[in-house]
Amino acid sequence: MIEGIGVDIVSVDRIKRVYERFGRKFLDRVFTEGEIAYSFSYSNPFCHLAARFAVKEAVIKALKKPSGLTLKHIEVKNNSDGSPEVKIEGLNRKIFVSLSHEKKYSVAMVIVI
């Protein structure tokens, strides 16, 4: 049974502007070390950061804004086949995620079972 659905869209330029203003402080507040390393392994890390930010927001919406859950608690990893998956320590629910990004926007959809 589906417990929740969430969707979010993020401007890549918005993430870039926040990074340019706050730098590593912003990254450390929102993303895990793995997410930062993955994103900065690309020539344009901001579309990857924006996609991960969108996933985190979509997860919070799908879980109906649970108390105590922060963006940093939600980690987006890639499976061995390259598809994204969501890890949340202490949460025992199946989370399906789809994300996409292009030059200006990143979008994510999440289904929680």
VOLUMZA-922674 format. One record per atom (N, C-alpha, C): residue in one letter; x, y, z. Coordinates in steps of 0.1 Angstrom, whole numbers, plus 5000, padded with zeros to 4 digits. Layout:
// VOLUMZA-922674
AXYZ/...
This chain:
// VOLUMZA-922674
M500849885000/M500050005000/M500950135000/I500550224992/I501350354991/I500950435004/E502050475011/E501850565023/E501950715019/G502750745009/G502950885005/G503550904992/I503351014986/I503951054973/I504451194975/G505651224970/G506151354970/G506851394957/V506751514953/V507451564941/V508051704944/D509151734938/D509751864940/D510551894928/I510652024925/I511452074914/I512352184919/V513652184915/V514552284921/V515352354909/S515552484910/S516352554901/S517752524903/V518452484893/V519952464894/V520652594898/D520252704892/D520852834895/D520652874910/R519552834915/R519252864930/R520252794938/I520552664936/I521552594944/I522852644942/K523252684929/K524552744927/K524652884934/R523652964934/R523753094941/R523953074956/V523152974962/V523352954976/V524752904980/Y525252814971/Y526652764973/Y527652884972/E527452964962/E528353084960/E528353174972/R527153184979/R527053274990/R527553205003/F527253075005/F527553015018/F528652905017/G528952865005/G530052765003/G529852635010/R530952585016/R530952455023/R529952445034/K529652555041/K528652555052/K527352515047/F526952555035/F525652515029/F525652365026/L526752325020/L526852175016/L526752085028/D527552125039/D527552045051/D526252045058/R525452145057/R524152145064/R523152065057/V523252045044/V522151975036/V522551845031/F523851825027/F524251705020/F525151615028/T525151485025/T526151395031/T527451405023/E528551355029/E529851355022/E529751285009/G529051175009/G528951094997/G528251174986/E527151244989/E526451324980/E527351434974/I528051494983/I528951604979/I530051554969/A530651444973/A531751384965/A531151344951/Y530051284951/Y529451234938/Y529151354930/S528551454935/S528151574927/S529351644921/F530351664930/F531551734925/F532551654917/S532151524914/S532951444905/S532551484890/Y531551564888/Y531051614875/Y531551754873/S531651794860/S532051924857/S531052034861/N529751994862/N528752084867/N528052014879/P528552034891/P528051964902/P526652014906/F526252134902/F525052194907/F523752124902/C523752074890/C522552004886/C522351874894/H523451814898/H523451694907/H523051724921/L523551834926/L523151884939/L521651924940/A521251984929/A519852024928/A518951904928/A519351804921/A518551674920/A518451614934/R519551604941/R519551544954/R518651634964/F518751764963/F517951854971/F516451824968/A516151814955/A514751784951/A514251654957/V515151554957/V514751424963/V514451434978/K515351504985/K515151524999/K513851595002/E513551704995/E512251774997/E511051684994/A511151604983/A510051514979/A509851404990/V510951354996/V510851255007/V510151315019/I510451435022/I509851505034/I508351515031/K507951555019/K506551565015/K505851435016/A506451325010/A505851195010/A505751135024/L506651175033/L506551125047/L505651215056/K505151315050/K504251415056/K504951495067/K506151535064/K506951625073/K507151565087/P507751455088/P507951395102/P508851485110/S508551485123/S509251565133/S510651515134/G511651605134/G513051565136/G513751525124/L513151505113/L513851465101/L514351585093/T515651585091/T516251705084/T516751655070/L517051755062/L517551715049/L518851635049/K519651655059/K520951585060/K520651435064/H519551405071/H519251265074/H518951185062/I518551245051/I518151175039/I519351175030/E519751055026/E520851035017/E520450975004/V520851034993/V520650984979/V521850914975/K521750784972/K522950704967/K522550644953/N523550604946/N523250524934/N523450384936/N522550294931/N522750154931/N523850114921/S524249984921/S525249944912/S524849964897/D523549964895/D523149984881/D522950134878/G523350224887/G523250364885/G521950434889/S520950354892/S519650414896/S519750464911/P519050574913/P519050634927/P518250564937/E518750564949/E517950514960/E518150604972/V517150594981/V517150684993/V517450605005/K518350655014/K518650585026/K518350685038/I517550645047/I517250725059/I517550635071/E518450665079/E518850585091/E517650575100/G517250445104/G516250425113/G514850415107/L514750435094/L513450435087/L513350295080/N512350225083/N512150085077/N510950085067/R511050175057/R510050175047/R510750175033/K510050115023/K510550115010/K510250245003/I511350314998/I511150434991/I511650424977/F510750454967/F511050454953/F511350594949/V512350624941/V512650754937/V513050764922/S512550864916/S512950894902/S513351044902/L514551064895/L514951204894/L515451234880/S515451354877/S515951404864/S516451544865/H517451574857/H517951704857/H518351744843/E518251874840/E518751934828/E519452064831/K519652144822/K520452264824/K519952354835/K518552384835/K518052484845/K517352424857/Y516852294856/Y515952244866/Y516352094869/S516052064882/S516151924886/S514751894892/V514251764890/V513051724895/V513151584901/A512351564911/A512351434918/A510951394922/M510651264921/M509351204925/M509651094934/V508951084945/V509250984955/V507850914959/I507950784960/I506750704965/I507250624977/V506550634988/V506850565000/V505850455002/I506350325004/I505450215007/I505650165021/
